[in-house]
């Protein structure tokens, strides 16, 4: 399942996403870096694909040929819970609770 970065609304799996495609829930463009499966803040140019042109605004529609909609499957929530657990353990280690 895919979801919109902006509103978390569900995106149909068989939907073709182009430059002008917008979310049916919030109206934001869907072909943006933050909705792409290759988007990675820790990667060069924040992308795991070799991109020819650096896209500065990751939340604006673009013409990137590598774009593929992100398949969330709850990965974001898992990452957040792992982060929270790590912070909790560090605070306990340093007696900051």
Secondary structure, DSSP 8 states (H G I E B T S, - for coil): -EE-TTT--EE-TT----TT-B-TTT--BS-SGGGBTTB-TTSGGGBSS--SS--S-TTS----TT--B---TTHHHHHHHHHHHHHHHHHHHTT--
